[in-house]
Structure formats: C-alpha cells, structure tokens
Amino acid sequence: MTHILVTGGAGYIGSHACKALRAAGFVPVTYDNLVTGWEDAVKFGPFEKGDLNDRARLDEVFATYQPVAVMHFAALSQVGEAMSEPGRYWSNNVGGSLTLIEAAVAAGCLDFVFSSTCATYGEHDNVVLDESTPQHPLNAYGASKRAVEDILRDFGASHGLRSVIFRYFNVAGADPEAEVGEFHRPETHLVPLVLDAIDGKRDALTIFGTDYDTPDGTCVRDYVHVCDLVDAHVLGLKWLQDGKDSQVFNLGTGTGFSVREVMDKAAEVTGKPVPHTVGPRRGGDCTKLVSGSVRAATILGWTPSRSDLETMIADAWRWHKAGNYER
C-alpha cells in the first residue's frame, strides 16, 4: 500500500483530497489536531490525531506508515484573526510547517504538496494574477504561507525536497455524493453563508459594499470547485512521483463571479430567495480578484470540470441539506 500523509485531512479541502487520493489508489493517512477539522470527515483512510508542532508524534506517524509523500493542508486561515493574532499564525502555520518538513526530510519522505493561497500576492486590484505576480501579503495569513513556500525552496536546495505549491483562489462546492463537505466554525465563506441564509440558519447575509466598479456593484472573485482543486493535487503528487521538478501553480478558473451573481444562482438552484442586508465595504476587500491558471493546465493537464457556478452551488446545497457534522 502506498501511503500519503495528509495534514489537515479532517478539514474541508483535506477531506476531499483524501477521497480523491483513495480513488487514485493511494491510502491517505489523516494527521489532524481537530481544532478546526471534524473526525466525522475522516472516512477514506487511517486517522492519527496530532499537532504539527509535536515532532515526536510526527516521527511516530512517519515511522508507522512510511508515506511516500506529504499533502499539507493544515493551517489557520481566518484573515481577521490573522490581523489581530499574528503570533498564532506564525507559530502554527510557519513553526508547525517547519517541524513537519524537518520530520519528512528525516524520514526520507521528499515529495511534498503544499496548500498555499493567492493571499501571498497581496493587493493587486483588478489584475489577473499569475505565478509571476509579485508577492506582497497584507496579513499574517498570507505572509505565513509565503514563508512556508520559502522554507520548501530552501529544503529543496539543501536536502533534495521536491514540492508542488498550489496557490488557491476561492474554493467552493462539495463532494457530489455528499460524503464530505464544507463546514467551518465560524463560517466565513460566501457560498455556505448564502445557503445558511436561505435555510434560515442565519437571519440574513450581509453584502459588504455595493458601490464597487463592477457590473452590479459587488466584489468579483474567482471560484473553483473543491473537487477540481483536489484533482489538481493528485496530479501534482503524480508529477512528483514521476521524478519531476518543483513547481508553483495558481488554482482558479480565470472567471470571476460577483457576490450578487452567487446569490442569484443560489436562489435559482434552491428555489428560495436569499435574505440579505447591505453593509459598508470591508477594509482590504479588492474589487476583482481573478486567477491566471494557464500553468496548471499546460504543465499538469488540469482541466476543471465542476467549477461552473450552478454545479458548485448545487453540490454545496446537497451537502448542506444532508446535515452532516455538528450543525
């Protein structure tokens, strides 16, 4: 059996990655401290509870399973929290990742797929972002992810660690079979917030700003289906397993949808209106944030198949209605 260590495998994206890995013939070993993940989401391979900063526990897990690669999703990821508590982000996201990387190298596990973010680019309003766009993160979340990218490059030069780094845009949707899905506490992502409002789980959705320079006045973001996203991770893993060199890829579709477009499509899919109010702009929100993902398509052969807005919302709604995890 070929084991892959999946940190954060009990979380939203990590659990979908575990399902994709199992389908691809791997055995995903989830390593998660369950601070933001859910044990109910671990369905596709062994579960090992542990913290990234616990080197002895990591060494034990590496010795037990002898994974051939690491898929690293575990991280704190709330931008507001990163602004108010940057120390947590540097300690967990950077310190924990460094401990993980050192443990992987010590175990001879030298293929590493890393979950990064478009937040490493910082503020480039109304610019289509590609992998060569300068990185100027605005908060400890983006800065911590960029720091881990730097650590991976340094360990590549010193120890032969090979990595595929994926910089995500907005991830949405859920497993079409509703075995796993998206659930955060607190919830901050637009699609589940919209569905919560439709389903009466919150009073109303707040639209933060309606005076942006977009066709309907609301912010535009690039959304990619979580299943398409994790398919790219499997391709990245196979790229490394084939002995190829380290790479960096954006993951988005190159197409943006506004907040109102998401709301309108959700109303269409569910047959219910979206209760909402209008609030002022939030500081740091860009008008338009869209990916240029030609490298992933050209080099990995990645072709998103579920990232149209209707499919993303329909899959998310199916998961939402299933009522899984602790709601």
GUPA-211968 format. One record per atom (N, C-alpha, C): x, y, z. Coordinates in steps of 0.02 Angstrom, whole numbers, plus 50000, padded with zeros to 5 digits. Layout:
N
XYZ ...
***
This chain:
327
500424994050000 500005000050000 500445006250000 500245011249960 500625017449955 500265022749996 500585024650052 500275029450098 500485036550081 500015041150089 500135048250083 499915051450149 500365055250180 500185058750242 499815065150224 499205065850248 498785071650232 498675075650297 499035081050305 498925085250364 498295089450352 497885090150404 497255093750395 496745089650356 496825083050356 496375078750318 495675078350346 495555081250405 494885081450434 494535087950418 494855092250380 494555098650361 494205098450294 493975104150273 493575104650211 493955102050150 494505105250133 494865103250072 495235096650084 495525095750143 495905089750157 495485083450153 494865083650176 494435077750173 494255075950101 494145081050060 494025079749989 494655076849955 495235079249976 495855076549949 495935069249967 495755067450028 495805060450049 495365056050006 494765058349990 494325054349947 494635053549877 494915059049850 495225058749784 495835054249784 496225054449837 496805050049842 496605042749844 496095041149884 495855034349887 495625031949818 495275036249782 495035034449715 495615033349667 496175036849679 496765036249636 497225030449656 497025026549706 497405020649725 497895021549782 497885027449815 498315028749872 497935027449938 498295026949992 497995026550059 498145033050096 497655037450103 497775043750139 497785042750214 498295045150247 498345044950320 498225051950346 497655053050377 497485059750402 497855061150467 498205066850469 498525069250530 498205076050546 497855076550602 497455082450616 497365083050691 497385089250717 497275090250788 496545091750805 496115092150754 495395093050761 495215099850791 495665104650788 495495111350812 494985114550765 495085113750700 494595116250651 494315110650607 494575104650614 494325098950575 493805094850613 493545089850579 492995085750606 493165078350596 493185074550650 493355067550645 492865063750600 492235066150597 491735062950554 491935063350480 492375067950463 492585068650393 493125063750373 493405060150420 493945055350406 493625048650388 493565047350324 493185041450300 493575037150251 494165039350231 494475036150173 495165033150188 495345033050252 495985030250272 496095031150346 496665029150372 496805029550444 496805036750470 496655037450534 496675044050567 497185043850623 497615048850624 498105049750678 498025056850705 497805057250767 497735063850798 498405066450821 498555072650804 499195075550824 499265082650802 499735086150831 499865093150815 500485093750772 500485098750729 501065099750686 501705101350724 501635104450781 502225106350819 502485100650864 502175094850862 502375089150902 502835084650861 503475085850863 503955082150821 503955074650838 503915072950901 503935065850920 503335062150891 502755065350893 502155062250864 502215061450788 502475066650755 502575066250683 503065060650666 503615060150703 504105054850690 503785048050697 503345047250747 503005040950758 502555039150698 502195044150673 501735042850617 502135041350553 502665044950541 503095043450483 503375036350487 503595034350546 503875027650555 503345022250545 502745023550568 502205018550564 501985017250493 501885022650455 501575022050388 502075022550331 502665025550343 503165026550291 502865029450227 502545035250234 502225038250175 502735040150122 502525039950059 502965041850004 502935049249990 502425052650018 502345059850006 501915062850060 501955069450066 501535073350112 501095077950070 500455078350089 499995083350064 499815087750123 500025093950123 499995098150183 499455103550176 498885102350210 498335107150211 498265110650278 498515107650332 498375110150399 498635117250409 498185121850427 498375128850438 497795132650468 497955137850506 497455142850524 497355147350463 496735149550450 496605152950386 496105158650390 495965161350449 495495166950455 495865173550451 495715177450400 496095183650388 496005188550446 495395189250471 495285193950526 495675191950588 495675185550603 496065182950660 496805183950649 497025183050587 497735184050571 497955191250583 497485195850573 497645202950585 497705204450659 497275201250699 497255202750771 497715198350812 497855192250787 498275187550825 498825184650779 499265188750754 499765186250706 500225180950735 500355181250800 500795176350831 500555169250822 499895168150827 499615161450818 499775158950748 499745163350699 499845161350629 500575159650615 501025163650644 501735162050634 501925155650671 501645154650731 501805148650769 501525142450737 500885142750718 500555136750691 500745135550618 500645140550576 500725139550504 501455138950484 501885142950514 502595142750496 502975137750540 502905138650607 503255134050652 503045126850642 502395125650636 502145118950626 502375116050559 502365120150507 502575117750441 503325116050441 503715120150475 504435118750479 504565112050515 504205110950569 504285104650605 504085098750561 503535099550524 503315094350478 503825092950424 504085098250394 504585097450341 505215094050367 505435096050426 506035092750455 505905085350468 505305083750493 505135076750506 505105072750441 504825075750389 504775072450324 505465070950296 505905075950299 506585075050273 506955069650313 506875069850379 507205064850421 506965057750405 506335057150383 506045050650367 506185048650294 506515053050257 506645051550187 506045052350142 505545056050165 504935057350126 505025064150092 505235064050029 505485070149997 505035072949943 504405070549939 503915073449893 503375076949935 503245083249919 502845087449964 502375091849923 501725091149934 501215095249900 500935100149952 500975106549937 500815111649987 500225115949966 499765116850013 499175121050004 499355128250023 499475132449972 499605139449984 498985143549964 499065149849949 498495154249940 498665160149896 498165162849863 498255168949824 498365174949871 498235174049936 498365179449984 499105181149989 499545176849963 500255178549962 500395184349914 499945185549867 500065190949818 499915197849847 499475198149897 499295204549925 498805208249881 498855214849880 498355219049846 498585220549774 498235217449727 498345218749656 497655219449625 497315224849641 496605225449623 496515225749548 496015221949523 495825221849453 496375219349407 496835215249434 497375212449395 497285204849393 497335201849334 497325194549330 497995192049355 497985187849406 498595185849441 498875179449411 499515179449395 499845173149376 500415171849425 500765166349414 501265164149462 501865168849467 501935173349418 502495178049421 502315184749453 501675185549473 501465191649506 501845192449572 502115198349586 502495199349648 502075197749710 502395194749759 502055192749821 502175198049875 501635201349895 501665206349948 501065205349995 501065200050035 500485198550077 500335204150126 499695204850142 499465210350183 499345208450256 499385201950272 499245199850341 499645193550356 499595191250419 499995185550441 499785179050408 499165178650384 498955172550349 499345171950283 499295177050240 499665176750177 500415176450187 500655180250237 501375180450249 501635173750274 501235170350315 501455163850341 501475158650285 501005158950239 501005154350182 501605155650136 501745161950125 502335163550084 502975161150118 503005161750183 503595159450219 503705151950211 503155148150213 503215140950204 503455139350133 503215143150084 503465142250016 504225143150015 504475148250050 505195149450053 505565143750087 505265141150141 505575135550177 505635129450131 505115128050093 505125122350047 505685123249995 505775129249970 506305130349921 506995129349953 507075131650014 507715130950049 507865123550061 507375119650082 507485112550093 507565108750028 507295111449975 507425108549910 508155109249891 508435115149905 509135116249888 509605112249934 509415111449997 509875108350045 509785100750052 509165098350042 509025091350056 508685087549999 508585090849943 508265087549887 507515086649893 507205090349939 506485090149946 506165093249884 505705089749853 505365092249794 504645093949811 504415099549788 503745101849808 503345104349749 502685103449755 502205106849712 501795111249757 501795117749742 501455122749782 500845125149743 500255124849775 499645127249743 499395133449779 499315138849742 499025145049769 498295145449749 497855144549799 497135144149786 496825151049779 496275151149742 495825156849744 495225154649788 494615156149771 494045154649816 493795147549803 493815143349853 493605136349847 492875135849868 492485132149828 491765131449842 491535124449823 490895123049837 490615116649818 490745111349870 490555105149853 490625099449898 490635093149857 490815087749889 490805081149859 490105079849830 490045078149766 489385077049736 488985071549771 489325066849803 488985061449839 488835063249911 489015069349931 488865072049998 489165067950054 489725064450040 490065060850095 490465065750138 490745070850108 491095076150144 490895082850113 491015088250150 490805094750125 491115100350165 490835106350156 491125112350187 490755114350249 491125114850304 490835117250366 491385120150409 491335126550424 491815129950467 491445132950527 491815133950580 491545137450638 492075142250662 491995148850654 491415152050622 491445151350546 490865151950514 490835151450441 490985158350411 491435158550364 491625164950332 491585164650256 491465158850227 491465158150154 490775159750125 490775163050067 490155165850040 489625160550026 489795155249991 489275150449971 488915147350032 489275144650081 488905142050139 488525147450178 488775153550179 488405158950211 487755160350175 487775160250109 487165161250069 486665155550083 486915149450084 486465143750095 486185143650166 486585145850215 486335146450283 485765151450286 485835157150250 485315162250250 484685159550217 484755155950161 484185153050127 483825148150171 484205144250210 483925138850250 483715141050320 483785147550335 483575150150399 484055148850456 484665146750440 485165145450492 485515151950514 485405157250478 485605164050499 485065168750475 485025174550507 484475179150491 484535181750419 485135183750400 485225186550333 485965186650316 486085186750251 486765187750226 486905195250223 487505197250241 487695204250234 488135205050172 487935209450127 488345211150069 488775217050089 489425216150088 489885221450110 490085225750051 489685230850037 489835235549984 489475233949919 489135238949893 488785238249828 488975243749780 489545247049794 489755252649752 490425251449718 490615245049710 491235243449675 491155244349600 491705245249566 491695246149493 491625239449458 491045236449466 490875230149434 490175230949405 489955226549361 489295227349331 488725228049380 488755224649438 488195225249486 488405228549551 489025231149554 489255234849612 489545230649668 489535223949662 489805219649715 490465216549692 490865214349741 491525211549727 491485205349682 492005204449643 492065198649598 492635194249622 492505187749626 493015182949646 493005176849599 493575173549597 493685167549556 493535161449601 493035157549582 492845151749622 493035145249585 493315140549623 493495134049595 493185128649638 492895123649606 492565118149643 493095114249681 492935112449743 493415108849785 493625102249753 493195098949717 493395092649685 493885093849628 493795099249590 494285101049539 494945102849572 494915106249628 495515108349664 495915102249686 495585097349717 495965091549742 496185087049685 495835087149629 496085083549570 496765086249550 496845092849554 497495095849539 498025093349587 497845092449650 498325089949699 498565082849683 498095078749660 498285071949641 498755072249580 498605076649533 499055077549475 499745079949498 499745084649547 500385087049573 500775081649608 500435077349645 500765071749678 501065067049626 500685065449575 500945060949523 501535064049485 501505070649477 502065074349446 502705073049486 502665073749551 503245072549594 503445065149594 502955060749597 503105053549597 503455051349533 503345055049479 503685053649416 504385056549413 504605059549469 505285062049474 505405068849444 504865072549434 504935079149402 505085084549454 505225090549429 505495095849472 504945099649508 505165103649557 504695107649596 504345112849553 503715114349570 503315118949531 502855122949576 502625128749550 502115132849583 501545133849534 500925133049558 500345133849515 499805137849551 499495142549515 498855145349537 498305140249523 497795140249565 497205136149552 496575140549556 496335142149498 495705145849489 495485144549418 494925147449399 494665146049332 494805151649283 495005157549308 495085163349265 494435166949252 493895164649283 493235167749275 492995169949344 492765176049348 492525178649412 491765179149415 491505178449475 490795179349488 490715184449545 490225188849538 490105193749590 489695190749647 489665194349703 489265192049760 488535191349739 488285196149702 487575195749681 487465189949632 487945188549589 487875182849544 487835176349583 488245175749635 488215169749677 487535169249711 487285174849738 486635174849770 486075173049721 486095175949662 485565174649613 485565167349591 486155164549581 486195157549560 485965152949617 486135154749680 485905150749736 485155150849742 484845156549731 484115157049732 483815152749677 484135152749618 483885148749563 483945141249577 484525139149605 484645132049618 484175129349673 484085133349726 483695131049783 482955132549777 482775137249733 482085139349727 481865143749785 482335146749820 482175150849878 482565157449874 482285162949897 482645169349897 483185169349950 483665173949942 484215174749990 484075180750034 483875179850096 483795185650141 484465189150148 484465195750140 485105199350143 485015206550163 485555209350189 485595216450204 486225219050170 486275225650166 486855228750135 487245232550188 487895231250193 488325234650239 488875238450203 489295242050240 489845245650209 490385240950184 490815243550142 491405239650120 491815237450180 492145231750173 492625229550223 493325231750201 493725233750249 494415235650232 494795229950202 495155231250148 495575226150117 495235222150063 494575222950053 494235219250001 494395222349933 494645218349887 494795220549819 494155220549778 494145224649726 493575224749680 493515218149643 494075215849615 494065209749574 494715205949586 494645199349597 495225195049610 495125188749569 495515188149515 495425182649469 496105179649452 496115173049444 496735169349432 496895168849358 497545168349344 497775166049280 498085159149289 497735153849272 497945147049289 498185143149229 498485146449181 498695142849121 499255137849135 499665139049186 500215134449200 499955127649223 499445127649266 499165121349289 498875117349232 498545120849186 498265117449127 498805114849081 499305119049069 499815117349020 500295112049046 500505112649108 501025108249134 500725101849165 500195102649205 499905096849238 499335093649197 499075097349149 498495094849113 497855095349153 497835100149199 497255100949243 496695104549205 496115101449204 495525104449172 494935104149220 494745109749251 494165109649296 493535107449260 493155103049291 492545100449260 491905102149298 491975104449361 491385105849402 491355113049426 491765117449398 491845124149426 491385129349395 490855127249361 490335132049343 489925133549405 489645139549408 489325141849470 488725137549489 488335135349441 487745131249457 487945124649490 488455121349463 488665114949491 488955115749561 489365120949570 489655122049637 489115123049689 488605127149672 488085128549721 487635122449731 487475118949677 487055112949683 487385107649727 488035106549717 488395101649759 488415103949832 488535110449841 488555113049910 487875112549943 487345113749906 486665113349933 486485106149952 486685101349910 486565094249926 486915092449992 487535094649999 487895093350062 487555096850120 487375103050110 487065107150162 486425103650189 486025101050143 485405097950163 485515091150196 486095088050183 486235081550214 486325082250290 486505088250313 486535089550385 487085085750421 487645084650388 488195080950419 488615085250466 489045081950505 489465085050556 489025088450609 489325092850645 488975096050701 488695102650678 488055102850666 487755109150641 487315112250696 
***
